[in-house]
Amino acid sequence: MIRFVDAWVGYFMDEVKRLGMFENTMIVVLTDHGEPFGDHGIVRKVRPWGYEELARTFLMIREPSGSGVSRVDSYTQQTDVTATILDWLGIDRPAHMTSESLMPLIRGVEEKIRDQAVCCHYNESISIRHDEWSYHWFVENSRARVSERSAITKAGPELYNLREDPREQNDLASQEPERASDLDRRMREFTQLLVDRERA
């Protein structure tokens, strides 16, 4: 698969150069999700869980000026690509969008544009990452909690310390109730923001 993708990205880049568009084209390469390989008892994305192996995705942006930074270590969301492209083109972002432009990160003007990142599976689960923590909330009676094809069940929200437990194996929700409550509040504020902007 990697070889296949490498080959076609190469063909695409060659064609952009052949057409004389390379010097004034922003090129964005990203994935829509990661790939679990048994990390939480599942292979591929058979369950709607936003753990690191599924939620952490690849994003590479080539900004034609070449003046940007080479690597950024900051929370972003896939939806931010939309605002980034609009910003680069000089087009105002629609007011209802929660997307943030990554151009300040790319140009090295800012070190971060978000304090947190949210990953949603519609009507299934939501996860949020803030500082060095992740919090996972599973919708009642959803496939995220119980599946006919799996013996693994989810009883309630989960909390992980990403610095000490990057593979999210040691659930600390019962030991850190205040931290879990804070992340739950942040998650609900973000989802309410989505609803409010959509209705505006």
C-alpha positions in Angstrom: 0.0 0.0 0.0 2.8 2.5 0.9 4.6 1.8 -2.3 1.3 2.3 -4.3 0.6 5.6 -2.6 4.3 6.8 -3.0 4.1 6.0 -6.8 0.9 7.9 -7.4 1.9 10.9 -5.3 5.1 10.9 -7.5 3.1 10.8 -10.7 0.9 13.6 -9.4 3.9 15.8 -8.5 5.5 15.1 -11.9 2.4 16.2 -13.7 2.0 19.4 -11.6 5.6 20.2 -12.5 5.1 19.3 -16.2 2.1 21.7 -16.3 4.2 24.5 -14.9 2.0 24.8 -11.8 4.5 23.6 -9.1 5.8 27.1 -8.1 2.3 28.5 -7.3 0.4 25.5 -6.0 -0.2 24.5 -2.4 0.0 20.7 -2.1 -1.8 19.0 0.7 -1.4 15.3 1.5 -3.5 13.9 4.4 -5.2 10.7 5.6 -8.8 10.5 6.8 -7.9 8.2 9.7 -5.1 6.1 11.2 -4.9 2.3 11.2 -5.4 0.1 14.4 -3.3 -3.0 14.4 -4.7 -4.7 17.5 -3.8 -1.9 19.8 -7.2 -2.0 21.5 -8.2 -5.5 20.4 -9.3 -4.4 16.9 -7.7 -4.4 13.5 -8.6 -1.7 11.1 -11.4 0.7 12.0 -14.1 -1.9 12.8 -15.2 0.0 16.0 -15.8 3.7 16.2 -13.2 4.5 18.8 -11.0 7.7 18.6 -7.8 6.2 20.2 -4.5 7.5 19.1 -3.9 4.9 16.4 -7.1 5.9 14.6 -7.3 9.6 15.5 -3.7 10.7 14.8 -3.5 11.3 11.1 -0.8 12.3 8.6 -0.8 15.8 7.3 1.8 17.4 5.0 1.4 20.8 3.4 3.8 22.3 0.8 3.4 26.0 0.8 4.9 27.3 -2.5 7.0 30.1 -1.0 9.1 27.6 0.8 9.5 29.9 3.8 7.5 27.7 6.2 8.7 25.5 9.0 9.6 21.9 8.4 7.6 20.3 11.2 4.9 21.3 13.7 4.1 19.7 17.0 0.6 21.1 17.8 -3.0 20.0 17.9 -4.9 20.4 14.7 -8.0 18.9 13.2 -8.7 17.7 9.7 -11.3 20.4 9.2 -8.5 23.0 9.6 -7.3 22.1 6.0 -10.4 23.9 4.6 -9.6 27.2 6.5 -5.9 26.9 5.6 -6.7 26.7 1.8 -9.1 29.6 2.0 -6.6 31.6 3.9 -3.8 30.9 1.4 -6.1 31.9 -1.4 -7.1 35.1 0.4 -10.8 34.1 0.8 -12.6 34.9 4.1 -13.7 31.8 6.1 -17.5 31.5 6.4 -18.6 32.6 9.9 -20.2 29.2 10.8 -17.0 27.2 10.3 -15.0 25.9 13.2 -12.1 25.3 11.0 -8.9 27.3 11.8 -6.2 28.2 9.4 -2.9 26.5 9.8 -1.0 29.2 8.0 0.3 30.8 11.2 1.8 27.4 12.1 3.2 26.9 8.6 4.8 30.3 8.5 6.2 29.9 12.0 4.3 32.9 13.4 2.5 30.8 16.0 3.4 27.6 17.9 -0.3 26.5 18.2 -3.7 27.5 17.0 -5.7 25.1 19.2 -5.5 24.0 22.8 -7.3 20.8 22.0 -8.4 18.5 19.2 -11.7 16.6 19.0 -12.4 13.4 17.0 -16.0 12.4 16.4 -17.8 9.3 15.1 -21.3 10.4 14.4 -23.8 9.0 16.9 -21.1 6.7 18.2 -18.3 8.3 20.2 -16.3 11.5 20.8 -12.7 11.9 22.0 -10.9 15.0 23.0 -7.2 15.7 23.5 -6.0 18.5 25.7 -2.5 19.1 27.1 -1.2 15.6 27.6 -4.6 13.9 28.2 -7.2 12.2 26.1 -10.8 11.6 27.1 -13.2 9.2 25.3 -17.0 9.2 25.6 -19.2 6.5 24.1 -22.8 7.0 23.1 -25.2 4.8 25.0 -26.6 1.8 23.1 -24.2 2.5 20.2 -21.8 0.3 18.3 -19.0 2.1 20.2 -20.2 0.5 23.4 -21.4 -3.0 22.3 -21.0 -4.8 19.0 -22.4 -8.2 17.9 -19.0 -8.8 16.2 -16.9 -8.2 19.2 -16.6 -9.3 22.8 -15.1 -6.0 23.8 -17.5 -3.6 25.5 -17.2 0.0 26.8 -19.0 0.7 30.1 -18.3 4.4 30.4 -15.9 7.3 29.6 -12.2 6.7 29.6 -9.2 9.0 30.4 -5.6 8.5 29.5 -2.3 10.3 30.2 -0.7 10.5 26.8 2.8 11.4 28.1 3.0 8.4 30.4 0.7 6.1 28.4 0.8 7.1 24.7 -0.9 3.8 23.6 -3.9 4.5 25.9 -3.9 1.3 27.8 -4.3 2.5 31.4 -7.7 4.1 32.0 -7.5 6.8 34.7 -11.1 8.0 34.6 -11.9 6.7 38.1 -8.6 7.9 39.6 -8.7 11.4 38.0 -12.4 12.4 38.2 -11.8 16.1 38.1 -9.6 15.9 35.0 -12.2 13.6 33.4 -14.9 16.1 34.3 -12.9 19.0 32.8 -12.3 17.2 29.5 -16.0 16.2 29.4 -16.9 19.9 29.8 -14.5 20.9 27.0 -15.9 18.2 24.7 -19.5 19.3 25.3 -18.6 23.0 24.8 -17.0 22.1 21.5 -19.9 20.0 20.3 -22.3 22.8 21.4 -20.2 25.3 19.4 -20.7 23.1 16.3 -24.5 23.1 16.8 -24.7 26.8 17.5 -22.6 27.8 14.4 -24.6 25.4 12.2 -27.9 27.1 13.4 -26.6 30.7 13.1 
